[in-house]
Amino acid sequence: MNSRPLYLLDLPPEILLMIVRRMPRRDVKNLVLTGSKAYKIAAPILYRALRLHFDLCNYREGLRVEEVESVLDTAAATLNFVKCFHVDVSSTELHGFNAGRRDNGGVRRDRLIGKDDIAIQLILRRIPDGQLECIDFPHNTSTRTLVWILAHQKNLKYLQFGDIPAQASMELPENKQVLNMCPGPLHLKSLKFASIDMRIVRPMFNLLRGSENSLRKLSIGPTECYIYPLFYSWQQVQYLDPSGTVRSIDNLKNSLPKLDLHSLEQLEVIHDDSCGELIPVFDHAVEDFTSLKRFKLIRCTNSINILRRIFEDATNLKSLQVIYSETCHEIGKALPSIHALHTLQLISSPISCSDFRQIKYQQHSLKRLWLESTHDCTTEVCPSQMVDFHNTRKPGIFHSALWPCLEELAIGIGDPAKTDAWTRIPMISTVKVLRLLALSWESIDEDICCSTVAFYARYLRLEIRRTVQRPPALQVVILSGLSNAIHRRENPTPLYFIVNDGEGTSMEEIPRIVRLATYSEALNACRAHGSTPYLLCRTAQELHTIWEDAKDGGA
């Protein structure tokens, strides 16, 4: 029986598509050049995302329209495959410019100018209507661009934009357009925005109303990170409506119809002082938060009311993250009444003293726990987070029997160079990833850390084997400074250690089982054992992401 070679392009299209999706990008590019059949299959994968990058400096002239149109003419065929459109900004300035920061008035310093907005609109007009699924504009966006997007891209699933400022006069055509904006039914699953002019808050609520049946994730507030919790405030007690009449915020609240966000599962509020009165208005307009499963509060001081409502409404809340927010007292009161949290992150503000004892009410369900206090910490351990965990009168309160589900833990340690400080760390048999927050981070010596982590791993193994008769689950140890020090330029990246459990019954029989690892090695170790990569975060920006389940794509 004669047989002929089987060529890749002879395979059925659905089989070929599965292969192409797993090929390296360089090979996909080469495949596209082989013929029309390969192009038809590979092009939607190769040209799925379009990224526009702006490099800002003091003396830039902006983009020339004719140059943009020339580039678009050259790439016209590929625009028919674009599903995701990203715009990002960086700066090459050497004289004091700080990309991603805001001035004291709350205005971004790295704002796009009018010519940049024209370039974005030129690209949007070349993309067929209804084709885009994802738009990511984390910087300022003009009202004209927003109106165009909502009028022509009705199939969007993910939308992110930064500031939406209105022009000085609401009589300008672009502002009149946005005031009359009523996008109708949309299919948004995720919406993120930094801040909006209160004069156009009503059409923005129309955008939310159009996505009531589909919206699962909502993020409000600027995602830029600062050394200190708050740099500016846009607090308002009144605003100008489109007609130029001065109105009170209470008048605006009462005039907005209720929002029924019955599909909303994840809510994130960031820097509430930067959003003016938007958060109180949003809180008043939303009917209830019964569907909410994840809530994250970052650097907030005026969100007590929405926090209380969520604790009352969200009976199925599974994840709570509160970072540098003045809400510790409310959380302490609410924790006993929240049923079965699986993720809890509490990082207290530097100006507050937190008492984390109330977490004991969640100890039977928690899988992920991050406790950090930046106030009243000694050189040994931070008493505000370790109180009752190592009480000499009640030894062993923080032990495996009381924490049967805990797999990821971040907690404070004093001086990593001192062995006795490590023996006071909670020893939980189920913990797979452990992040230790060092108070004396600046004096860390890598060689000393390697030997100390090795000592701890052996000590942990002996203690766990003695109490639960099986080896501990620990796979990754991360050593870092406190989170409020991550912003310092001189602060090094965290140290990562892979724990390889050996055999034996005594410390002498166990070989060196801990080694200094790279971030990618630690990431692979986490994923191999079903852990999320959140505890591996290297920067404050990563810390400000949502700590999600591994099945949802990680953090």
ZATI-743934 format. One record per residue (C-alpha): x, y, z; residue in one letter. Coordinates in steps of 0.2 Angstrom, whole numbers, padded with zeros to 4 digits. Layout:
BEGIN
- X; Y; Z; A
...
***
This chain:
BEGIN
- 0000; 0000; 0000; M
- 0007; 0017; -0006; N
- 0007; 0031; 0006; S
- 0010; 0049; 0003; R
- 0018; 0062; 0015; P
- 0005; 0071; 0026; L
- 0008; 0090; 0025; Y
- 0002; 0103; 0038; L
- -0009; 0112; 0026; L
- -0018; 0096; 0021; D
- -0025; 0094; 0038; L
- -0043; 0099; 0042; P
- -0045; 0118; 0046; P
- -0050; 0114; 0064; E
- -0035; 0103; 0067; I
- -0024; 0115; 0059; L
- -0031; 0129; 0069; L
- -0027; 0120; 0086; M
- -0009; 0117; 0080; I
- -0006; 0135; 0075; V
- -0012; 0141; 0092; R
- 0002; 0132; 0100; R
- 0015; 0137; 0088; M
- 0029; 0150; 0092; P
- 0024; 0167; 0085; R
- 0039; 0167; 0074; R
- 0033; 0151; 0066; D
- 0016; 0158; 0064; V
- 0023; 0173; 0054; K
- 0032; 0161; 0043; N
- 0017; 0150; 0040; L
- 0006; 0165; 0035; V
- 0018; 0168; 0020; L
- 0016; 0151; 0013; T
- -0001; 0153; 0005; G
- -0019; 0159; 0006; S
- -0025; 0144; 0016; K
- -0012; 0147; 0029; A
- -0015; 0165; 0029; Y
- -0034; 0163; 0032; K
- -0031; 0152; 0047; I
- -0016; 0160; 0055; A
- -0020; 0179; 0052; A
- -0034; 0180; 0065; P
- -0021; 0174; 0078; I
- -0006; 0183; 0072; L
- -0015; 0200; 0070; Y
- -0027; 0199; 0085; R
- -0020; 0213; 0095; A
- -0015; 0231; 0090; L
- -0004; 0241; 0102; R
- -0001; 0259; 0100; L
- 0013; 0266; 0110; H
- 0016; 0284; 0114; F
- 0034; 0290; 0120; D
- 0031; 0306; 0129; L
- 0043; 0320; 0131; C
- 0043; 0339; 0134; N
- 0047; 0344; 0116; Y
- 0036; 0332; 0106; R
- 0026; 0339; 0092; E
- 0013; 0325; 0092; G
- 0009; 0313; 0078; L
- 0007; 0319; 0060; R
- -0010; 0314; 0053; V
- -0003; 0310; 0036; E
- 0010; 0298; 0043; E
- -0003; 0289; 0053; V
- -0014; 0287; 0038; E
- 0001; 0280; 0028; S
- 0004; 0267; 0041; V
- -0014; 0262; 0041; L
- -0015; 0261; 0022; D
- 0000; 0249; 0023; T
- -0008; 0238; 0036; A
- -0026; 0239; 0030; A
- -0028; 0220; 0027; A
- -0022; 0216; 0045; T
- -0035; 0228; 0053; L
- -0049; 0216; 0048; N
- -0042; 0204; 0061; F
- -0040; 0215; 0076; V
- -0050; 0211; 0091; K
- -0040; 0220; 0105; C
- -0034; 0238; 0104; F
- -0021; 0244; 0117; H
- -0014; 0261; 0120; V
- 0000; 0263; 0132; D
- 0011; 0278; 0137; V
- 0029; 0280; 0143; S
- 0041; 0294; 0145; S
- 0060; 0296; 0140; T
- 0062; 0312; 0150; E
- 0077; 0314; 0161; L
- 0072; 0329; 0170; H
- 0060; 0325; 0184; G
- 0046; 0318; 0174; F
- 0037; 0304; 0183; N
- 0026; 0294; 0171; A
- 0009; 0288; 0179; G
- 0009; 0301; 0192; R
- -0003; 0315; 0195; R
- -0001; 0333; 0201; D
- -0009; 0341; 0216; N
- -0025; 0344; 0206; G
- -0027; 0326; 0202; G
- -0022; 0328; 0184; V
- -0011; 0316; 0175; R
- 0006; 0322; 0170; R
- 0008; 0310; 0156; D
- -0008; 0316; 0147; R
- -0011; 0313; 0129; L
- -0013; 0328; 0118; I
- -0026; 0332; 0104; G
- -0015; 0325; 0090; K
- -0013; 0309; 0099; D
- -0032; 0308; 0101; D
- -0034; 0311; 0082; I
- -0022; 0296; 0079; A
- -0032; 0285; 0090; I
- -0048; 0290; 0081; Q
- -0040; 0287; 0064; L
- -0036; 0269; 0069; I
- -0054; 0266; 0077; L
- -0062; 0272; 0060; R
- -0052; 0259; 0050; R
- -0058; 0244; 0061; I
- -0074; 0237; 0055; P
- -0090; 0240; 0066; D
- -0093; 0228; 0080; G
- -0076; 0219; 0078; Q
- -0067; 0224; 0093; L
- -0069; 0214; 0109; E
- -0056; 0223; 0120; C
- -0051; 0241; 0122; I
- -0038; 0246; 0134; D
- -0034; 0265; 0136; F
- -0027; 0267; 0153; P
- -0024; 0286; 0151; H
- -0035; 0301; 0147; N
- -0048; 0298; 0134; T
- -0058; 0312; 0125; S
- -0077; 0312; 0126; T
- -0077; 0311; 0107; R
- -0067; 0295; 0106; T
- -0078; 0287; 0119; L
- -0094; 0292; 0110; V
- -0087; 0284; 0094; W
- -0082; 0268; 0103; I
- -0099; 0265; 0110; L
- -0108; 0269; 0094; A
- -0098; 0258; 0083; H
- -0091; 0244; 0094; Q
- -0106; 0236; 0101; K
- -0098; 0219; 0104; N
- -0085; 0225; 0117; L
- -0082; 0213; 0131; K
- -0068; 0222; 0140; Y
- -0066; 0241; 0141; L
- -0053; 0251; 0151; Q
- -0050; 0270; 0150; F
- -0042; 0283; 0162; G
- -0049; 0300; 0165; D
- -0064; 0306; 0155; I
- -0063; 0325; 0156; P
- -0077; 0336; 0149; A
- -0072; 0352; 0140; Q
- -0073; 0369; 0148; A
- -0089; 0373; 0139; S
- -0103; 0360; 0138; M
- -0109; 0368; 0122; E
- -0095; 0361; 0112; L
- -0101; 0347; 0100; P
- -0091; 0333; 0108; E
- -0099; 0337; 0125; N
- -0116; 0338; 0118; K
- -0114; 0321; 0110; Q
- -0108; 0312; 0126; V
- -0123; 0321; 0136; L
- -0135; 0313; 0123; N
- -0126; 0296; 0124; M
- -0137; 0281; 0127; C
- -0127; 0266; 0121; P
- -0142; 0254; 0123; G
- -0139; 0235; 0127; P
- -0120; 0231; 0128; L
- -0111; 0215; 0131; H
- -0097; 0222; 0143; L
- -0090; 0209; 0155; K
- -0076; 0220; 0162; S
- -0076; 0239; 0164; L
- -0062; 0250; 0172; K
- -0061; 0269; 0173; F
- -0050; 0281; 0183; A
- -0061; 0296; 0185; S
- -0074; 0306; 0175; I
- -0080; 0324; 0175; D
- -0096; 0325; 0186; M
- -0105; 0334; 0172; R
- -0105; 0319; 0162; I
- -0109; 0306; 0176; V
- -0126; 0303; 0170; R
- -0121; 0296; 0152; P
- -0108; 0286; 0161; M
- -0121; 0278; 0171; F
- -0131; 0274; 0155; N
- -0116; 0264; 0150; L
- -0117; 0254; 0166; L
- -0135; 0252; 0164; R
- -0133; 0245; 0146; G
- -0122; 0232; 0153; S
- -0132; 0227; 0168; E
- -0135; 0209; 0161; N
- -0117; 0205; 0157; S
- -0105; 0216; 0168; L
- -0095; 0204; 0180; R
- -0080; 0215; 0184; K
- -0080; 0234; 0188; L
- -0065; 0244; 0194; S
- -0066; 0263; 0199; I
- -0051; 0274; 0202; G
- -0034; 0277; 0196; P
- -0022; 0262; 0196; T
- -0006; 0272; 0198; E
- 0004; 0268; 0214; C
- 0011; 0281; 0226; Y
- 0024; 0280; 0240; I
- 0011; 0288; 0252; Y
- -0008; 0283; 0252; P
- -0015; 0300; 0246; L
- -0008; 0314; 0236; F
- -0023; 0324; 0231; Y
- -0041; 0327; 0234; S
- -0055; 0331; 0222; W
- -0069; 0332; 0235; Q
- -0084; 0341; 0229; Q
- -0101; 0346; 0237; V
- -0108; 0353; 0221; Q
- -0106; 0353; 0202; Y
- -0112; 0361; 0186; L
- -0125; 0352; 0176; D
- -0125; 0352; 0157; P
- -0135; 0368; 0157; S
- -0123; 0377; 0168; G
- -0133; 0377; 0184; T
- -0125; 0374; 0200; V
- -0132; 0358; 0208; R
- -0128; 0348; 0224; S
- -0122; 0331; 0224; I
- -0137; 0325; 0234; D
- -0148; 0332; 0220; N
- -0138; 0321; 0207; L
- -0140; 0306; 0218; K
- -0158; 0307; 0219; N
- -0160; 0311; 0200; S
- -0151; 0295; 0195; L
- -0162; 0279; 0192; P
- -0156; 0263; 0201; K
- -0143; 0251; 0194; L
- -0147; 0233; 0194; D
- -0130; 0225; 0193; L
- -0136; 0208; 0196; H
- -0121; 0200; 0187; S
- -0107; 0209; 0196; L
- -0095; 0198; 0204; E
- -0080; 0208; 0207; Q
- -0078; 0226; 0212; L
- -0062; 0236; 0215; E
- -0062; 0254; 0222; V
- -0045; 0263; 0221; I
- -0040; 0280; 0228; H
- -0058; 0286; 0232; D
- -0052; 0304; 0235; D
- -0046; 0305; 0217; S
- -0064; 0302; 0211; C
- -0073; 0316; 0219; G
- -0090; 0311; 0224; E
- -0091; 0297; 0211; L
- -0090; 0283; 0224; I
- -0105; 0290; 0235; P
- -0115; 0293; 0219; V
- -0112; 0275; 0213; F
- -0115; 0268; 0230; D
- -0132; 0277; 0231; H
- -0137; 0272; 0213; A
- -0133; 0253; 0214; V
- -0148; 0243; 0220; E
- -0139; 0230; 0229; D
- -0122; 0220; 0229; F
- -0130; 0202; 0232; T
- -0120; 0194; 0218; S
- -0103; 0201; 0223; L
- -0090; 0188; 0227; K
- -0074; 0198; 0227; R
- -0071; 0216; 0234; F
- -0055; 0225; 0234; K
- -0052; 0242; 0242; L
- -0035; 0251; 0239; I
- -0030; 0268; 0248; R
- -0047; 0273; 0252; C
- -0053; 0285; 0266; T
- -0071; 0289; 0262; N
- -0079; 0272; 0257; S
- -0085; 0266; 0274; I
- -0104; 0267; 0268; N
- -0101; 0256; 0252; I
- -0090; 0244; 0263; L
- -0105; 0242; 0275; R
- -0117; 0239; 0262; R
- -0106; 0226; 0254; I
- -0105; 0217; 0271; F
- -0124; 0217; 0272; E
- -0128; 0213; 0254; D
- -0114; 0201; 0248; A
- -0119; 0185; 0258; T
- -0108; 0175; 0245; N
- -0092; 0186; 0247; L
- -0077; 0175; 0245; K
- -0063; 0187; 0243; S
- -0059; 0203; 0253; L
- -0043; 0213; 0250; Q
- -0041; 0230; 0259; V
- -0024; 0239; 0257; I
- -0019; 0255; 0266; Y
- -0038; 0260; 0269; S
- -0044; 0268; 0285; E
- -0058; 0254; 0287; T
- -0049; 0242; 0300; C
- -0063; 0244; 0313; H
- -0077; 0241; 0301; E
- -0068; 0225; 0294; I
- -0065; 0219; 0312; G
- -0083; 0220; 0316; K
- -0089; 0212; 0300; A
- -0077; 0197; 0299; L
- -0086; 0186; 0312; P
- -0102; 0188; 0301; S
- -0095; 0184; 0284; I
- -0097; 0166; 0279; H
- -0083; 0156; 0272; A
- -0070; 0168; 0265; L
- -0057; 0159; 0255; H
- -0046; 0175; 0252; T
- -0041; 0188; 0264; L
- -0028; 0202; 0262; Q
- -0026; 0216; 0276; L
- -0012; 0228; 0274; I
- -0015; 0242; 0286; S
- -0011; 0261; 0283; S
- 0005; 0267; 0290; P
- -0005; 0279; 0301; I
- -0016; 0266; 0309; S
- -0014; 0252; 0321; C
- -0022; 0236; 0316; S
- -0027; 0222; 0327; D
- -0030; 0206; 0316; F
- -0037; 0195; 0329; R
- -0054; 0194; 0321; Q
- -0047; 0183; 0307; I
- -0049; 0168; 0318; K
- -0067; 0168; 0313; Y
- -0062; 0163; 0295; Q
- -0048; 0151; 0300; Q
- -0058; 0135; 0294; H
- -0061; 0142; 0276; S
- -0047; 0153; 0272; L
- -0035; 0147; 0258; K
- -0026; 0163; 0255; R
- -0020; 0175; 0269; L
- -0010; 0191; 0269; W
- -0008; 0200; 0285; L
- 0003; 0216; 0286; E
- 0004; 0230; 0298; S
- 0016; 0245; 0295; T
- 0013; 0253; 0313; H
- 0021; 0249; 0330; D
- 0032; 0235; 0323; C
- 0048; 0229; 0333; T
- 0064; 0222; 0326; T
- 0058; 0205; 0330; E
- 0040; 0203; 0324; V
- 0025; 0214; 0322; C
- 0015; 0212; 0337; P
- -0001; 0219; 0330; S
- -0002; 0205; 0317; Q
- 0006; 0191; 0328; M
- -0005; 0193; 0344; V
- -0013; 0177; 0349; D
- -0004; 0168; 0336; F
- 0011; 0164; 0348; H
- 0004; 0168; 0365; N
- 0015; 0159; 0378; T
- 0000; 0155; 0389; R
- -0009; 0147; 0374; K
- 0004; 0139; 0364; P
- 0000; 0133; 0346; G
- -0015; 0143; 0343; I
- -0009; 0146; 0325; F
- -0007; 0127; 0320; H
- -0013; 0115; 0307; S
- -0028; 0109; 0315; A
- -0036; 0126; 0316; L
- -0031; 0131; 0298; W
- -0035; 0115; 0288; P
- -0037; 0124; 0271; C
- -0023; 0137; 0271; L
- -0012; 0136; 0256; E
- -0004; 0153; 0253; E
- 0002; 0164; 0268; L
- 0010; 0181; 0269; A
- 0015; 0187; 0286; I
- 0028; 0197; 0295; G
- 0045; 0192; 0302; I
- 0058; 0203; 0311; G
- 0076; 0201; 0306; D
- 0079; 0187; 0293; P
- 0097; 0185; 0299; A
- 0091; 0179; 0316; K
- 0086; 0160; 0317; T
- 0075; 0162; 0332; D
- 0064; 0174; 0323; A
- 0060; 0160; 0310; W
- 0055; 0148; 0323; T
- 0041; 0160; 0328; R
- 0033; 0159; 0311; I
- 0016; 0149; 0310; P
- 0019; 0132; 0304; M
- 0004; 0125; 0294; I
- 0006; 0109; 0285; S
- -0005; 0114; 0270; T
- 0004; 0130; 0266; V
- 0012; 0129; 0249; K
- 0018; 0147; 0246; V
- 0025; 0157; 0261; L
- 0029; 0176; 0259; R
- 0039; 0183; 0273; L
- 0038; 0202; 0276; L
- 0055; 0208; 0283; A
- 0056; 0223; 0294; L
- 0075; 0225; 0292; S
- 0075; 0222; 0273; W
- 0089; 0234; 0269; E
- 0102; 0224; 0278; S
- 0097; 0207; 0270; I
- 0112; 0196; 0265; D
- 0108; 0183; 0252; E
- 0120; 0170; 0258; D
- 0113; 0172; 0276; I
- 0095; 0171; 0269; C
- 0099; 0155; 0260; C
- 0106; 0146; 0275; S
- 0092; 0153; 0286; T
- 0078; 0148; 0274; V
- 0086; 0131; 0274; A
- 0086; 0130; 0293; F
- 0067; 0135; 0293; Y
- 0063; 0122; 0280; A
- 0071; 0108; 0290; R
- 0063; 0114; 0306; Y
- 0046; 0115; 0298; L
- 0048; 0098; 0291; R
- 0052; 0090; 0308; L
- 0038; 0100; 0317; E
- 0025; 0095; 0304; I
- 0030; 0077; 0304; R
- 0029; 0076; 0323; R
- 0012; 0083; 0324; T
- 0003; 0077; 0308; V
- 0013; 0063; 0303; Q
- 0016; 0069; 0285; R
- 0028; 0080; 0276; P
- 0023; 0099; 0274; P
- 0016; 0105; 0258; A
- 0028; 0120; 0257; L
- 0036; 0123; 0239; Q
- 0040; 0141; 0238; V
- 0047; 0154; 0250; V
- 0047; 0173; 0246; I
- 0057; 0185; 0256; L
- 0053; 0204; 0254; S
- 0052; 0220; 0263; G
- 0036; 0228; 0269; L
- 0024; 0233; 0255; S
- 0025; 0252; 0259; N
- 0044; 0250; 0255; A
- 0042; 0242; 0238; I
- 0041; 0259; 0230; H
- 0059; 0264; 0235; R
- 0070; 0263; 0221; R
- 0085; 0256; 0231; E
- 0074; 0242; 0238; N
- 0079; 0226; 0229; P
- 0066; 0214; 0221; T
- 0060; 0199; 0233; P
- 0071; 0184; 0235; L
- 0063; 0167; 0229; Y
- 0067; 0150; 0236; F
- 0062; 0133; 0230; I
- 0059; 0120; 0244; V
- 0063; 0102; 0238; N
- 0058; 0090; 0252; D
- 0070; 0077; 0256; G
- 0069; 0061; 0266; E
- 0075; 0057; 0284; G
- 0070; 0059; 0302; T
- 0082; 0072; 0309; S
- 0090; 0088; 0303; M
- 0107; 0080; 0301; E
- 0100; 0067; 0288; E
- 0091; 0081; 0277; I
- 0102; 0088; 0264; P
- 0102; 0107; 0259; R
- 0084; 0108; 0252; I
- 0082; 0127; 0249; V
- 0090; 0136; 0234; R
- 0089; 0154; 0228; L
- 0078; 0154; 0213; A
- 0072; 0166; 0199; T
- 0055; 0173; 0198; Y
- 0051; 0162; 0183; S
- 0056; 0146; 0192; E
- 0046; 0151; 0207; A
- 0031; 0155; 0196; L
- 0032; 0138; 0188; N
- 0033; 0130; 0205; A
- 0017; 0139; 0210; C
- 0008; 0134; 0195; R
- 0014; 0116; 0196; A
- 0006; 0114; 0213; H
- -0010; 0124; 0209; G
- -0006; 0140; 0218; S
- -0009; 0157; 0212; T
- 0006; 0168; 0208; P
- 0000; 0183; 0219; Y
- 0012; 0181; 0233; L
- 0027; 0182; 0220; L
- 0023; 0200; 0216; C
- 0038; 0211; 0213; R
- 0031; 0228; 0212; T
- 0018; 0239; 0220; A
- 0008; 0238; 0203; Q
- 0007; 0219; 0205; E
- 0002; 0221; 0223; L
- -0013; 0231; 0217; H
- -0020; 0218; 0206; T
- -0034; 0206; 0211; I
- -0030; 0190; 0220; W
- -0040; 0178; 0210; E
- -0042; 0159; 0210; D
- -0030; 0150; 0199; A
- -0044; 0144; 0188; K
- -0048; 0162; 0184; D
- -0031; 0165; 0177; G
- -0021; 0170; 0193; G
- -0018; 0188; 0199; A
***
